Amino acid sequence: MNKLRTWGCRFSVSDAAALAAFAIVIVGLHWLGSSLWWLVAIVAMHFFLFCNIFRVIRRRELIWAALFILNVGFWLLLGRLDWFTVLACQLPVTVGVIAWEVKTTRYHGIFADRLNTHLKDYLEGRIP
């Protein structure tokens, strides 16, 4: 049985639960005095952006995650780990992943009706 394909932004109970869990971790880290609470906030923001707004495929999310880990590791090794440097290096990766997804014939995120001329084919299952 084929699942009905949809397009545009989406938000489910499990998304709300994930964001609530992220929020609890962020607040908890901040309350404990950890200066790394912002790492979780960046990951949470990208989770929502990739899964709910632009609906990026898993492979591209994993590429972003691997580059994020390398980015954080690089700044950690240099002893200069802070939110600005991490975000300044990661934002071009984020924009690139989103642009890569939007250019595909299977794009079904926000504004897909305007950005993807093959949206109908994707929704009807002719594009995997």
Backbone as a chain_set.jsonl record, in Angstrom:
{"seq": "MNKLRTWGCRFSVSDAAALAAFAIVIVGLHWLGSSLWWLVAIVAMHFFLFCNIFRVIRRRELIWAALFILNVGFWLLLGRLDWFTVLACQLPVTVGVIAWEVKTTRYHGIFADRLNTHLKDYLEGRIP", "coords": {"N": [[0.842, -1.172, 0.0], [0.635, 2.153, -0.916], [1.787, 5.116, 0.587], [0.122, 8.181, 1.021], [1.444, 10.927, -0.579], [2.595, 14.13, 0.375], [2.987, 17.733, 0.274], [4.796, 20.775, 1.075], [5.042, 22.657, 4.195], [5.19, 20.798, 7.242], [3.937, 19.463, 10.325], [3.986, 17.462, 13.103], [2.781, 15.435, 15.882], [4.934, 13.942, 16.814], [7.027, 15.544, 15.93], [6.616, 17.802, 17.519], [7.103, 16.619, 19.998], [9.825, 15.952, 19.723], [10.957, 18.517, 19.439], [10.235, 19.556, 21.922], [11.743, 17.881, 23.585], [14.328, 18.612, 22.765], [14.246, 21.278, 23.659], [14.068, 20.92, 26.44], [16.55, 19.719, 26.951], [18.252, 21.796, 26.118], [17.542, 23.906, 27.911], [18.135, 22.601, 30.297], [20.938, 22.187, 30.053], [21.758, 24.836, 29.954], [20.888, 25.715, 32.474], [22.519, 24.121, 34.08], [24.845, 25.383, 33.689], [26.397, 24.885, 31.486], [28.354, 25.814, 28.749], [27.829, 24.949, 26.264], [25.242, 24.683, 25.372], [24.226, 25.861, 23.112], [25.032, 24.305, 20.969], [23.214, 22.179, 20.887], [20.951, 23.669, 20.368], [21.47, 24.602, 17.757], [21.46, 22.178, 16.338], [18.797, 21.383, 16.83], [17.378, 23.438, 15.562], [18.12, 22.999, 12.914], [17.133, 20.414, 12.557], [14.351, 20.896, 12.6], [14.153, 22.677, 10.411], [15.134, 21.122, 8.223], [13.546, 18.763, 8.331], [10.876, 19.602, 8.475], [10.33, 22.04, 7.146], [11.813, 22.271, 4.658], [11.985, 19.623, 4.004], [14.105, 17.72, 3.591], [15.947, 15.022, 2.157], [17.08, 12.051, 3.854], [19.803, 11.269, 3.365], [21.067, 13.667, 2.636], [20.689, 15.111, 4.973], [22.32, 13.628, 6.66], [24.813, 14.099, 5.514], [25.029, 16.826, 6.078], [25.087, 16.6, 8.895], [27.478, 15.157, 9.322], [29.366, 17.0, 8.367], [28.871, 19.02, 10.184], [29.759, 17.862, 12.571], [32.483, 17.601, 11.941], [33.088, 20.321, 11.645], [32.568, 21.345, 14.269], [34.427, 19.774, 15.666], [36.837, 20.665, 14.516], [36.993, 23.391, 15.384], [36.995, 22.924, 18.093], [39.417, 21.533, 18.459], [41.152, 23.609, 17.825], [40.74, 25.168, 19.989], [38.907, 27.19, 19.946], [36.147, 27.105, 20.099], [33.075, 28.364, 19.57], [29.756, 29.737, 19.289], [29.456, 31.524, 17.138], [31.59, 31.132, 15.268], [31.197, 28.442, 14.578], [28.576, 28.515, 13.529], [28.933, 30.375, 11.447], [30.545, 28.943, 9.701], [28.923, 26.747, 9.224], [26.507, 27.639, 8.139], [26.776, 28.157, 5.267], [26.914, 25.488, 4.437], [24.409, 24.571, 5.208], [22.734, 26.179, 3.578], [23.605, 25.237, 1.112], [22.817, 22.499, 1.214], [20.031, 22.794, 1.34], [19.564, 24.159, -1.093], [20.438, 22.187, -2.876], [18.502, 20.215, -2.386], [16.13, 21.569, -3.143], [16.466, 21.799, -5.862], [15.916, 19.297, -6.894], [13.864, 16.844, -8.624], [12.118, 15.662, -6.941], [11.496, 17.377, -4.947], [9.55, 18.497, -2.25], [8.964, 20.296, -0.274], [8.475, 23.457, 1.418], [6.923, 25.888, -0.623], [6.977, 24.212, -2.832], [5.126, 23.965, -4.839], [5.654, 26.117, -6.424], [8.362, 25.949, -6.946], [9.029, 23.431, -7.947], [8.569, 21.951, -10.877], [7.926, 19.366, -11.361], [6.335, 18.429, -9.366], [3.713, 17.31, -9.283], [4.116, 14.832, -10.538], [5.829, 13.682, -8.66], [4.137, 13.584, -6.378], [2.218, 11.819, -7.272], [3.642, 9.507, -7.372], [5.288, 8.827, -9.499], [7.855, 9.68, -9.52], [10.461, 8.552, -7.626]], "CA": [[0.0, 0.0, 0.0], [1.409, 3.39, -1.013], [1.422, 6.199, 1.493], [-0.207, 9.42, 0.332], [2.518, 11.91, -0.521], [2.147, 15.503, 0.587], [4.028, 18.735, 0.05], [4.699, 21.962, 1.928], [5.476, 22.504, 5.585], [4.412, 19.831, 8.01], [4.221, 19.456, 11.753], [3.244, 16.361, 13.713], [2.941, 15.264, 17.321], [6.313, 13.495, 17.066], [7.881, 16.723, 15.76], [6.447, 18.605, 18.741], [7.795, 15.903, 21.078], [11.266, 16.105, 19.502], [11.319, 19.906, 19.771], [10.123, 19.693, 23.379], [12.916, 17.216, 24.16], [15.458, 19.514, 22.517], [14.104, 22.444, 24.543], [14.397, 20.475, 27.799], [18.004, 19.545, 27.007], [18.864, 23.133, 26.022], [17.308, 24.601, 29.191], [18.894, 21.874, 31.312], [22.359, 22.51, 29.895], [21.936, 26.239, 30.347], [20.705, 25.758, 33.918], [23.702, 23.496, 34.689], [25.999, 26.245, 33.454], [27.186, 24.448, 30.334], [28.448, 26.826, 27.696], [27.615, 24.286, 24.973], [23.814, 24.537, 25.107], [23.965, 26.373, 21.765], [25.214, 23.21, 19.999], [21.927, 21.486, 20.809], [20.014, 24.596, 19.715], [21.754, 24.587, 16.314], [20.975, 20.894, 15.825], [17.332, 21.42, 16.88], [16.917, 24.356, 14.518], [18.293, 22.338, 11.622], [16.168, 19.309, 12.521], [13.06, 21.45, 12.192], [14.301, 23.243, 9.071], [15.293, 20.057, 7.232], [12.465, 17.769, 8.368], [9.528, 20.145, 8.416], [10.172, 23.165, 6.227], [12.312, 21.94, 3.319], [11.783, 18.182, 3.861], [15.34, 17.23, 2.979], [16.092, 13.566, 2.28], [17.974, 11.627, 4.938], [21.212, 11.267, 2.955], [21.569, 15.044, 2.711], [20.742, 15.448, 6.399], [23.503, 12.971, 7.221], [25.969, 14.852, 5.02], [25.083, 18.032, 6.909], [25.482, 16.212, 10.246], [28.907, 14.812, 9.302], [30.113, 18.255, 8.237], [28.7, 19.732, 11.451], [30.677, 17.233, 13.535], [33.841, 18.024, 11.554], [33.162, 21.75, 11.943], [32.699, 21.492, 15.724], [35.706, 19.17, 16.04], [37.909, 21.556, 14.081], [37.078, 24.545, 16.291], [37.345, 22.395, 19.411], [40.865, 21.28, 18.426], [41.848, 24.901, 17.841], [40.444, 25.852, 21.247], [38.127, 28.398, 19.64], [34.77, 26.664, 19.891], [32.01, 29.275, 19.986], [28.593, 29.631, 18.413], [29.582, 32.335, 15.934], [32.462, 30.488, 14.273], [30.53, 27.218, 14.112], [27.447, 28.887, 12.681], [29.452, 31.038, 10.239], [31.026, 27.893, 8.794], [27.869, 25.779, 8.929], [25.413, 28.225, 7.35], [26.91, 27.854, 3.835], [26.578, 24.072, 4.249], [22.943, 24.51, 5.314], [22.178, 26.764, 2.348], [23.923, 24.308, 0.032], [21.958, 21.313, 1.325], [18.671, 23.203, 0.966], [19.569, 24.428, -2.539], [20.554, 20.874, -3.518], [17.195, 19.559, -2.286], [15.125, 22.329, -3.9], [16.711, 21.585, -7.295], [15.569, 17.944, -7.315], [12.508, 16.634, -9.141], [11.307, 15.114, -5.86], [11.339, 18.387, -3.894], [8.149, 18.613, -1.816], [8.903, 21.151, 0.912], [7.817, 24.755, 1.303], [6.873, 26.499, -1.958], [7.223, 23.207, -3.876], [4.211, 24.215, -5.965], [6.266, 27.142, -7.279], [9.763, 25.643, -7.223], [9.209, 22.12, -8.572], [7.629, 21.712, -11.984], [7.623, 17.926, -11.378], [5.681, 18.102, -8.102], [2.57, 16.408, -9.517], [4.676, 13.496, -10.781], [6.318, 13.163, -7.369], [3.001, 13.283, -5.513], [1.512, 10.643, -7.817], [4.51, 8.346, -7.257], [6.073, 8.543, -10.712], [9.242, 10.014, -9.158], [10.688, 7.908, -6.309]], "C": [[0.892, 1.242, 0.0], [0.872, 4.43, -0.048], [1.161, 7.447, 0.666], [0.925, 10.42, 0.513], [1.924, 13.307, -0.397], [3.293, 16.453, 0.274], [3.794, 19.908, 0.989], [5.24, 21.699, 3.323], [4.612, 21.457, 6.265], [4.821, 19.924, 9.467], [3.351, 18.393, 12.39], [3.477, 16.335, 15.217], [4.374, 14.828, 17.633], [7.311, 14.641, 16.862], [7.816, 17.602, 17.004], [7.176, 17.954, 19.908], [9.313, 16.057, 20.95], [11.718, 17.518, 19.87], [11.226, 20.16, 21.274], [11.321, 19.044, 24.075], [14.173, 18.063, 23.963], [15.42, 20.696, 23.485], [14.483, 22.088, 25.988], [15.91, 20.318, 27.957], [18.711, 20.905, 26.992], [18.732, 23.88, 27.354], [18.115, 23.929, 30.305], [20.38, 22.184, 31.241], [22.65, 23.941, 30.332], [21.866, 26.376, 31.867], [21.911, 25.179, 34.652], [24.977, 24.305, 34.465], [26.885, 25.806, 32.301], [27.181, 25.543, 29.27], [28.18, 26.228, 26.316], [26.136, 24.053, 24.645], [23.468, 24.935, 23.677], [24.187, 25.304, 20.695], [23.899, 22.461, 19.794], [20.903, 22.375, 20.106], [20.226, 24.617, 18.198], [21.224, 23.298, 15.687], [19.445, 20.884, 15.781], [16.764, 22.293, 15.77], [17.013, 23.678, 13.147], [17.385, 21.124, 11.476], [14.823, 19.817, 12.005], [13.1, 21.963, 10.751], [14.337, 22.153, 8.002], [14.095, 19.113, 7.186], [11.084, 18.36, 8.096], [9.325, 21.257, 7.398], [10.585, 22.771, 4.812], [12.239, 20.447, 3.012], [12.928, 17.524, 3.075], [15.446, 15.711, 3.179], [17.197, 13.234, 3.278], [19.448, 11.695, 4.563], [21.809, 12.671, 3.062], [21.638, 15.533, 4.157], [21.997, 14.854, 7.042], [24.794, 13.634, 6.752], [26.136, 16.117, 5.851], [25.603, 17.686, 8.304], [26.974, 15.878, 10.318], [29.766, 16.074, 9.21], [30.002, 19.099, 9.505], [29.66, 19.176, 12.5], [32.122, 17.621, 13.22], [34.074, 19.497, 11.898], [33.395, 21.971, 13.441], [34.048, 20.933, 16.184], [36.894, 20.052, 15.687], [38.095, 22.714, 15.051], [37.432, 24.11, 17.708], [38.85, 22.142, 19.5], [41.676, 22.577, 18.468], [41.647, 25.668, 19.154], [39.637, 27.12, 21.053], [36.66, 28.056, 19.354], [33.795, 27.695, 20.453], [30.925, 29.267, 18.913], [28.796, 30.386, 17.103], [30.432, 31.651, 14.871], [31.821, 29.226, 13.711], [29.411, 27.571, 13.141], [27.905, 29.547, 11.378], [29.954, 30.01, 9.223], [29.914, 26.95, 8.366], [26.756, 26.349, 8.058], [25.577, 28.007, 5.842], [26.58, 26.388, 3.509], [25.059, 23.914, 4.269], [22.287, 25.025, 4.037], [22.425, 25.829, 1.167], [23.046, 23.07, 0.039], [20.535, 21.654, 0.902], [18.585, 23.462, -0.531], [19.628, 23.123, -3.325], [19.201, 20.175, -3.522], [16.15, 20.246, -3.171], [15.265, 22.082, -5.405], [16.281, 20.207, -7.788], [14.132, 17.869, -7.828], [11.577, 16.086, -8.062], [11.085, 16.132, -4.741], [9.869, 18.563, -3.561], [8.009, 19.416, -0.522], [8.161, 22.444, 0.63], [7.969, 25.319, -0.118], [7.148, 25.506, -3.092], [6.318, 23.43, -5.083], [4.766, 25.262, -6.914], [7.669, 26.754, -7.743], [9.986, 24.345, -7.998], [8.151, 21.876, -9.644], [7.228, 20.24, -12.078], [6.865, 17.492, -10.123], [4.535, 17.113, -8.29], [3.055, 14.981, -9.748], [5.192, 12.878, -9.484], [5.139, 12.737, -6.501], [2.237, 12.038, -5.964], [2.398, 9.392, -7.857], [5.317, 8.007, -8.487], [7.553, 8.887, -10.533], [9.463, 9.42, -7.759], [11.132, 8.885, -5.245]], "O": [[1.798, 1.361, 0.825], [-0.338, 4.598, 0.108], [1.893, 7.737, -0.279], [1.317, 10.721, 1.641], [0.889, 13.617, -0.987], [4.423, 16.027, 0.039], [2.74, 20.023, 1.615], [5.821, 20.648, 3.591], [3.452, 21.258, 5.906], [5.907, 20.401, 9.798], [2.129, 18.409, 12.242], [4.266, 17.113, 15.752], [4.963, 15.292, 18.608], [8.33, 14.7, 17.549], [8.84, 18.086, 17.484], [7.796, 18.643, 20.717], [10.005, 16.266, 21.946], [12.74, 17.695, 20.535], [12.042, 20.892, 21.835], [11.852, 19.592, 25.041], [14.98, 18.212, 24.88], [16.443, 21.067, 24.061], [15.143, 22.872, 26.671], [16.483, 20.73, 28.966], [19.648, 21.135, 27.756], [19.714, 24.423, 27.86], [18.703, 24.605, 31.149], [21.013, 22.418, 32.27], [23.653, 24.216, 30.991], [22.685, 27.067, 32.473], [22.291, 25.672, 35.713], [26.044, 23.966, 34.977], [28.003, 26.3, 32.154], [26.141, 26.114, 28.942], [28.291, 26.925, 25.308], [25.822, 23.297, 23.725], [22.521, 24.405, 23.096], [23.592, 25.383, 19.62], [23.521, 22.149, 18.665], [20.08, 21.884, 19.334], [19.257, 24.646, 17.44], [20.606, 23.332, 14.623], [18.859, 20.427, 14.799], [15.786, 21.927, 15.118], [16.098, 23.776, 12.329], [16.915, 20.837, 10.375], [14.237, 19.24, 11.089], [12.183, 21.71, 9.97], [13.645, 22.253, 6.989], [13.675, 18.706, 6.103], [10.218, 17.682, 7.542], [8.233, 21.39, 6.845], [9.803, 22.916, 3.872], [12.415, 20.051, 1.86], [12.723, 16.874, 2.05], [15.083, 15.186, 4.231], [18.113, 14.023, 3.511], [20.265, 12.138, 5.371], [22.935, 12.834, 3.53], [22.543, 16.285, 4.518], [22.649, 15.497, 7.863], [25.76, 13.719, 7.51], [27.242, 16.445, 6.279], [26.459, 18.39, 8.839], [27.654, 16.272, 11.265], [30.777, 16.194, 9.902], [30.939, 19.815, 9.857], [30.298, 19.935, 13.23], [32.895, 17.933, 14.126], [35.143, 19.863, 12.388], [34.31, 22.696, 13.832], [34.731, 21.552, 16.999], [37.842, 20.173, 16.462], [39.211, 22.992, 15.49], [38.093, 24.847, 18.44], [39.485, 22.493, 20.494], [42.748, 22.633, 19.071], [42.3, 26.683, 19.398], [39.673, 28.021, 21.891], [36.028, 28.649, 18.48], [33.702, 27.874, 21.668], [31.153, 28.844, 17.779], [28.344, 29.923, 16.056], [30.043, 31.595, 13.704], [31.892, 28.97, 12.509], [29.313, 26.992, 12.059], [27.323, 29.301, 10.322], [29.797, 30.2, 8.017], [29.954, 26.408, 7.262], [26.125, 25.605, 7.308], [24.588, 27.692, 5.181], [26.038, 26.086, 2.446], [24.494, 23.203, 3.438], [21.395, 24.382, 3.484], [21.55, 25.651, 0.319], [22.579, 22.634, -1.014], [19.902, 20.882, 0.182], [17.63, 23.028, -1.176], [18.938, 22.975, -4.334], [18.795, 19.607, -4.536], [15.381, 19.58, -3.864], [14.278, 22.152, -6.137], [16.282, 19.969, -8.995], [13.297, 18.715, -7.508], [10.363, 16.054, -8.26], [10.54, 15.784, -3.694], [9.038, 18.753, -4.448], [7.052, 19.235, 0.231], [7.329, 22.519, -0.274], [9.038, 25.222, -0.722], [7.514, 25.915, -4.194], [6.695, 23.122, -6.213], [4.392, 25.295, -8.087], [8.113, 27.18, -8.809], [11.025, 24.18, -8.638], [6.985, 21.627, -9.339], [6.288, 19.903, -12.798], [6.768, 16.295, -9.851], [4.412, 16.165, -7.515], [2.477, 14.031, -9.22], [5.008, 11.684, -9.245], [5.147, 11.638, -5.947], [1.684, 11.302, -5.147], [1.962, 8.339, -8.32], [5.981, 6.971, -8.509], [8.399, 8.436, -11.305], [8.735, 9.748, -6.821], [11.358, 8.491, -4.101]]}, "num_chains": 1, "name": "protein.A"}
